[in-house]
Amino acid sequence: MGLVVAWTIMITTLLGVAMDGYDCKVVQFIFGDSLSDVGNNDRLSKSLARASLPWYGIDFGNGLPNGRFCNGRTVADIIGDRTGLPRPPAFLDPSLTEDMILENGVNYASGGGGILNETGGLFIQRFSLHKQIELFQGTQELIKARIGKEEAEDFFRKSRYVVALGSNDFINNYLMPVYSDGWKYSDDDFISYLMETLKGQLKILHGLGARELMVFGLGPMGCIPLQRVLSSSGECQERTNKLALSFNQASSKMLNELSGNLPNASFKFGDAYDVVNDVITNPQNYGFNNSDSPCCSFGQIRPALTCVPGSTLCEDRSKYVFWDEYHPSDSANEIIASELIKKFGFLRVNETNAPDPSQEPAVAPSPEGDNS
């Protein structure tokens, strides 16, 4: 009898169920675009924004594509690992269960997604922020059914929330002539439109229990390889960078207002512009030798837009700031994450939680015949 009781206590403890309720760890819920996507778009069969082919994921785990638009980890992966937060699985991961959500949270990020519903329409399928929040509401219902309404509400109040979108609203909407927003709005009016929309979405998240939330701002998106190659000089696009700075300024102001007006809200703005800009402007200070072109490119054809099996890889991926035309490399993400942790003073949350060593980047050899 004593052995049965002992086993019962041990199993109950392992499952995280206490006598007076569900003992939940702190997890994070991520809303974002391709910089944070960990596999949602790979399961959208009609999406044109997918990281499902080599050489995506070459420096992550087994080296196969895993849905990340990178050769390795995202900034969110690295910050989570360093602060003791588990890596949330993609919402569309077929193995996702209620217990996995309670243990790891969920990542709703979708390549091509934006704050606005119309953003990224050329990609056919993607989750806008509005859709991601809608999916989060469905997640809440699952958890309420699993552990009860009161316990679920406590779980979601204690969780961390990351919102990291906005670049697609410019690069794959406002700055593209095929979208009507580009000729309907002035620069200032478009940013006001974004802020009004984002503010409403963040208020919905607060109503759903989000209390500790960080909105990450935009980096110097006029300096990504895609923007450089589209300019006549090959330099950063000044107007695009100014839009990013204006977006950041407006977002910071809006977040301060929300945090002061919404009950128990700790909504913060994460301005990463200066960090990313310094890495791009002074790559040698961080161990890079290239910050203006992608490591993965299709020969001399630019822009290549995506990395494909026929692409040529640079000789040393750790020396390139950018992996493809849009996205930073694993090495750049490591630097950016480290600088952001220092800048914002992120503290560890779940002390016993450690990253899975099998998911750490183990740099694979470049495919035979690759050159720089």
N, C-alpha and C positions, 0 to 999 in steps of 0.2 A: 504493500500500500504506500509506504514511504517513498519507494522508487517511482511509483506512478505520479505522486504529488510533485516530486523533484523534477521529473521530466515535463510535467505540465507547466511548472513555473518557468523552466528554461525555455520551452517553446514559446510561451506567452511573451517572455522577455525578448526573444529573437524576433518575433513578429512585431514588436513595438507596441503591444497592447497592454496597457496598465489596468489595474482594477477600477480606477476612477476615470478612465477615458483613453483615448488614443494618444500615445506619446509620439508626436510627430517631430521629425527633424526639420530644420530650416532648409527649404529648397528655393529654387528660382524659376520664374516663368519669364520666358524671353519672347519678345515681339520684335521682329526685325525684317531685314532684307537679306540679300545674298552674302553680306559680310557676317551674318550669324546663322544662316541656313545650315542645318546639319542633315538634310535628307528629305525635307518635305517636297520640294519640287521634283526630286527624282521619282516620286510616286504620283506626280501629276502627268498622266500619260500624254496630254496634248501640249504641255508647256514647252516653249522654245528656250527657256532659261533653266538649263539643267547641268549639273556637274557629274554626269553619269559615265563619262568616257575617260580613258587614260589621256592625259597624265595627272588628272585630279586625284589627290589622295596618295601620291607616290611616296610621301614621307610621313604617312600616318598609318600606324598599325601594320597591316599586311601589305600595304602599298597599293591597294585597289581603291577605285572611286567609292566614296562613302556619302556623297551628297554635299560635302563642303566645297565651296568655290575657292579652293586653295590647294597647295601641295601638302599642307599639314593641318595645323590647328587654327581655329579662329581666336580672336582676341577674347571672346566670351569664354571659350574653353580654358584659356590660360588664366584669366582672372579668377574663374571659378575654382580651378585647381589650387591656385595660390591662397585663396581665402577659405578653403575648406568646404566649398559648395559642390555638390555632385553635378556632373554634366547632364543637363536635361535631354532626354531623347526627343526625336522629332515627333510631332503630333501624329503624323501619318505612319510612324513605325508600326508595322503589323503586330509586333510583339508587345505593344504598349498595353498595360493593364492598370487598374486602379491602384494596386500595390506599388507598381513602378512609379506612378505619379506621386504617391505619398513619400516614396523614397528618393526620387530624383527631380520632380517637377516636370515641366513640359517646355519644349521649344517650338513655337509656332512660326518662326521666321521663314520667309519665302523669297527666293530670288526674284527680283523684278517688282516686288511689292513696294507700296508707298503709303504715305499718309492719306493720299487721295485715292478714291476708288478707280478713277480713270487712268491713273499712272500705270505704266507698263503694259498697256493694252496690246501692244504689238507682240508680247510674249504669249498671248492667248490665255494661258492658265497661270495664275499666281494668286497668292493670298494678300489682299490689301490689309492695312491695319484694322479696318472695320471688320473684315472677315475673320482676322485672327482673334479679335476680341469676342466675336460671335462663337468661335470654336472654344475659346476659354470658358464662355458661359456653359457650353455643353459639358466641359470637363468638370465644372463645379457641380453640376447635377449628378454626375457619376460618383464624385467623392461624397456628396451628401447621402447618396443611396448606400455607399459603402460604410461610412463611419457615423452617420447621423448629422443633422443640420447644425447643431451647436458646435460639435467637434470640427466639422468642416469649415465653418465660419472662422473658428480660431486658427485652424491650419492656414487658411488663405490670408488672414490678417498678419500672421507671423512670417509669411513667405516674402521673398525679395522679387522685385519686378524690374525688368530691363526693357526699355523701349529705344530701339536704335534704327530709325528710318529717316528718310528725307532726301537722300542723294538721288534716288530714282525719280522723285518728284521734279527734279531739275533736269538731270541727264536723260531720263527716259520719259519726259513729258514736256515741261515748260520750254526747254532749249531745243526741242525737236519740232520742226515746222509742221509735221503731220498731226500734231495735237493742237486742238483749238485753244487750250489754255495759253499758249505762247502768243496768240494775237488778241486774246480777250482781256489780258491783264498787263499792267505795267509791272516792273520788278517789285516795287513796294506793295502794290495791290495783291500780287500773287503770294508774297510772304504773309500778308495779312490773312489771305484766304487759307493758307496752310496753318497759321496759328489758330484761327477760329476753329478749323476742323480738328486739329490736334488737341486743343483745349477741351472740346466736347468729348473726344475719345478718352482722354485721361480722367475726366470726371466720371465717365461710365466705369472705368477701371476702379476708381475710388469707391463707387457705389457697390462694386463687386468685392470689395474688401482690401484692395491694394492700399497699403499704408507706407511701406518703404519702397520707393520707386525712383529710378534714375533714368533720365532721358539723355542719351548721348548725342552730342552735336555732330556737325559735319566737319570733316577734315578738308584740306585744300583740294577739292575735287577737280579743280581746273588743272591740277598737276598729274592726274592719272595718265598713263600712257595713251589711252584712247583720246583724251582731250588734247594732249600735246601733238599727236600725229594729225589731228584735224586742223591744227593751226598752221599757218604758212611758215612760221619761224621755228616750230618745234619746241617753243617755250610754253610755260603754263598759260592757261587762258585766264586773263585777269578778271574779266567780267564774271566768270563762273566762280572764281575764288571770292569775289566780293559778295556774290549771292550767298555763298556758304557762311561768310562772316555775318551778314545781315540776318540770316536764318538763326544763327547761334545767339546773336544779341537778342532777337525777339523771343526765342525759346527760353533763354535765361530769365528774362523779365516775366514771361508768362508763368514759368515754374515757380518763381518766387511768390507771385500773386496766388496761385493755386495752393501752395504749401501754407500760406498764411490764412487762407479762407476756408479750406476744407478741414473738417474735424480730424485731428490726430494724423494728419498727412505729413509725411516727410518726403516731399518730392524735390529731387535735386537735379541740377543740370550738370552733365559731364562734358566740359569743353575740352575736346581732344585736338583742336585745330593746331595749337602751337606745338604740341608734341609731335604730331604727324608731319607738320611743316618742317620742323627741325631735322627730322630723319631724312626727308626728301632733299632739303637744301644743303645739309651737311652730312651726306651718307658716310663719308670716311670716318667721321667721329663715332660711328656705330658699327664699323667693320664692314660696310658695304662699298662696292665700287661701281654700282649702277643704280640710279634712281629715276631714270626717265624712259625705260623701255621694259617690256615684259620678258621674264625668263622663258616662258613658253610662247613661242610665236610660230607662225606658218611661213617659214623662210623669210623672204623679203616682202611678202604680202601683208600690208598693214592698212587698217586695223584688222586683226584676225578675229576679234570679238570673243572667241572662245578657244580653249585648248582642246585639241583633238589628237587621236593616235598618230596622225601624220605630221604633227607639229615637231619643231626642233626645240630641244631644251638647252638652256645655257649650261656651261660647263660646271659651274659651282652655284647651286641654288641658294646657298647661304649668303652669297654676295649680292643678290638682287633684292631690291626693296619690293618690286612688284612681281607677282607670279604670272598674271595674265594682263590683259588690257585694262581691267577694272580693279583687281583685287591684290592686296599685299601678300607677300610670301609668308611662310611660317616664321622665318627668321625676323622679318619686319614685325609681324604680329607679336612675337616674343618681346621685342624691344618696346613696342607701343604699349602692350599690357603692363610691362614692368614700370614704365614711366607713369602710366595712369594710376597704378596702385600707389606709387609714391606721391603723386600729385594730390590724390583724393583721400589718401590715408585709409584705404580699405583694410579692415580688420578680419581676422579669421573668424568663422562662424561655427562650423562643426569641427571641433578639434580632432575628432577621431577619424574624420573623413580624409582620405588621401587619394590622389589620382591613380587610376589603374595603369601600372607600368606598361602594360601591353598597348595602351593607347598613346604613349609618348612617341614623338617622332623618332624614328630610327632611319636615318637618311639612307635611302636605297641608291644603288649605283645608277648612273644615268644610262638610259637605253643605248645599246651599241650603235655607234655611228653618230651620236649627238655631238654637237660642237657649240661653241659660243658665237 
